[in-house]
Amino acid sequence: MISRGERLANYLILTAFAAFALFPIVTILSAALGPNDSPGFAGSGPLDNFAAAWEIGRFGSYLRASLAVSSFVVVVSVVLSILSGYAFGTMRFPGQAALFYLFLLGIMMPSEAIAVPLYFDLRSLGLTDTFWSIALPQVAMSVAFGTFWMRAYFRTSSRAIVEAARIDGASTWRILWQVLVPPARPAIVTLTVLVFMWTWNEFLIPLIMVTSESLRTAPLGLAFFQGQYTAGFTLLAAGSVIVATPVVIFYLFLQRHFIRGLLQGAVRE
């Protein structure tokens, strides 16, 4: 049983870590809502910085591009991860171990190591400076982790339920989508949140693959915005808040399922 002193020490440590984590966020928010320090800026309201950053930085276009890329990557990656995780977790086939280790290699390989060769490969296919040059590499990287994640879940799923469904005449496809996927909702939601955050925050691949302004994602647009307005920190802070807000909203909307999926994964592992 935890003593009162140990509980108090835990609270103090957690409070210190929370303050350390929240300090940069509070600093950015206070700067974004404070007086503008850019020369010649006449706005004085608390939201004027956001309006100016939105208009000058063209964040509307960047957010639409990020939303399109993130939506595509999340949907395709999660579906492919469920299918491949189901195959690796419940089936036996020749070359299974070698193929799974190949997927693990995709997790261990940093994007910096493959960005330049990938650029030349996509250029030879005529896909650079297109939507696909941003989305497809991120689908490949996300499926590598998603396969590992969903395989761990399906390997610990109830064999009795699967066998009962097979006795009842259910096909492999029906067992997956009607028997195994509904209980796996927390794990799938956790994977969805992680893939969305990774895709939304990806900077290197859009920087290398695209040159058109209409294809710039939000983090890339923020970097160009920073290059233009290094003298005005308040506008940069407002732009940072604009770029981070969709991820925060998405996480807050799914946080219960996200935490439940992480806890289930910890228990299963």
N, C-alpha and C positions, 0 to 999 in steps of 0.2 A: 504494500500500500504506500502511495506517495505521501510524504509528510507535507506539512504546511510550508516549511521552508523550501523544500524542493519545488513545490508548486509555484511559490513566489519567485524563485530563481528562474524557473521556466518562463514565467510571464515576463520577467525583466529581459531575458535574452530574446524572446520573441518580439517584444516591444522595440528593442534596440535594432534588430534586423529589419523590422517593419519600417522604422524611422529611416534607416539607411536606404531601404528600397524606395520609399515614398519621397524622399528629399528631392531627387532630380525631377520627379513628376510635378511636385508642388512648385519647384522653381520655374519649370517651363510654363505651367498654367498661370502663375502670377505674372510672368513676363508677357505672356500672350494677352492677358486681360489688363495689363498696366498701360501707362502712357507710352505712346510710340516714340521711338528714338531716331526715326529716319528723318533726314533733312527734308524740309518742305512738306511734311505730312500734316494736314490740318485736322484730322479726326481726333475726337476726344472720348467717344463712347466706349464701353467695355468690349463691344463686338466689332468696332471699326477696324481693328487689326485683322480679324478674321475675314471681313468683307474685302479689305485691301489685298490680303494675301490670296484670297480666292480669285480675285479679278486679275491681279498682276501676275500671279504664278500660274494661272490657267489650270488650277487643280481640278476643275470639273471634268476636263478631258482626261487628265491623268487617273482620276478615280474611276471613271468609266472603263478605261483600259485595264486597270488593275482588277476591277470587278469582273470583267469578261474573262480575263486570264484565270483568275482564282476560281471562278465558278466552273469553268471547263476543267481545270486541273483537279479540283475536288471531286466532281462527279465521275470523271473517267478514272481517276486514281482509286477512289473508294470502291467502285464497281469491280475494277480489275483486281484490287487487293482482296476483296471478298472471294472472287473466283479462284485466284491462285492460292490464297490461304486455305480455302476449303480443299483444294486438290492436295496440297502438301500436308494438311492436317488430318485428313480422313482417308486418303487413298494411298496405294502403293503401286509404283510403276518404275520401269527401268530408268536408271540415271537420276532418280529422285534426289539423292544426296548431293551429287555434283551440281545439279541445277539449282538446288536451294543455296549451296555455297556461292554460286554465281550471283544470286540475289543478294546475299550478305555482302558480297564485294561491292555492290552498288551502294550499300549503306556506309561502308568504310571509306570509299573513294570520295575525297572532297571535290566540290564543284570546281575549285580553282585548278585542279590537276587536269580536268577534262575540258575546260572552257575553250581553250584555243584549238585543240584538235576538233572539237565539236563544231566550232565556227567554220572551219574549212570543210568539214563534211557537209554541213547544211548549205554552205555556199555552193558546193559542187552540185547540190540538188536544187538550187535556186530558191531556197527557203529563207535566206537571211533577209532581215528587215521585213518580216511578216509576223502575223499573229502566231503562226505555228512554230517559228524559231524561238519564241518565248515559252509557249505552252508545252510543247512536246518534251523538251529536256526536263522540265519540272515534273511532268507526268512520270517519266522514267525514274527519276530520283525518288518520288513519293511512293511509287509502286514497290520499290525495293524495301522501304521500311514498312509499308502497309502489308506486304506479304508476310514479313516476319511477325508483325503484330497480330494479324488475323489467324495465322497458323497457330500461334500460341493459344489463342482462344479456342479454335476448333479442335485442337488436340485434347483439350480438357472438357469438351462438351460431353453430355451424357450419351454413352453408347447404347444404353437401353432404349432411349427415345428413338435413336436412329434405327436400331434393329426393329423396333415395333413399327415404325413407319414403313420399313422395307417389307415386313411381313404383310402389312396392309396393302401392299402393291404400289407404294409411292415411288416415283422415279427419283433419280439422283438430283435432277433439277428441282423437283418439288421438295425434297428433303432439305435442300439448301435454303430455298427462299421461304418456305412455309413452316419448317421445323427448327432450323438452326439460326436463321437470321433474326427473327423476332426477339429471342432472349439475348441476342448479341447487340442489342441497340446501344447500351452504354459504351461498349468497345468501339462500335462503328462511329458513334458521335464523337468520342475522344479522338479517333483517327481523323474524322472530318475537321475538327477544330485545329488539330496540329497541322494538317496539310494546308488548311486555309491560312493559318498564321505564317507558315514557312513560305508559301507562295506569295502572299501579300508583301512580305518583307524582303523577298529576293531582290537583290540589287545587281549582282555581277552578270547574270545571264542577260537581262534586258540591256545592260550597259554595252555588252559586247555584240549582241545580236541585232539591235535595231538602231537606226539613225533617224527615222521619221519621228517628228514630234507627236503625231497622233497615236503612235504605238508606245510612247513612254509610259511606264507604270508610275504609281504614286511615289515610291521611294526614289526612283530615278528623277522624276520631276522635282522632288524636293532638293536633290543634289544640285540640279541646274538652278533652282531658285536660290539656293544658298550661294552659288557662285555669283549671282547678280546682286544679292542684297546682304553681303557680309557686314556692311556697315550698320544695318538695321536688324538688331537681334530680336526685337519684338515681332517683326513680320516673319522672321524665320521660326520663332517659337509658335506663332499662330499657324504657320504652315505645317509644322511638326504635329500639332494637335489635330489638325484636319486629316492628315495622313493616318494617324494612329487611331482616330475615333472609330472607323468601321471595325477594326480588329477588336477593340474593347467592347463594342456593342455586341458583336458576334459571340465573343467569349461569355459575356454576362448573360446572354440569352440562353446559352447551352451549358452554363457552368455546373449545374447539378449533375447532368449526365456525364460531363467531362470528368468531374471528380470521382463519380461512381465508377466510371470505366477505368480510371487510373488505379483505384483501390482494388477492383476486381483483378486487374492485371497483376498487381503486386501479390495478391493472395494466390492467384493461379501459378505465378512463377515460383 
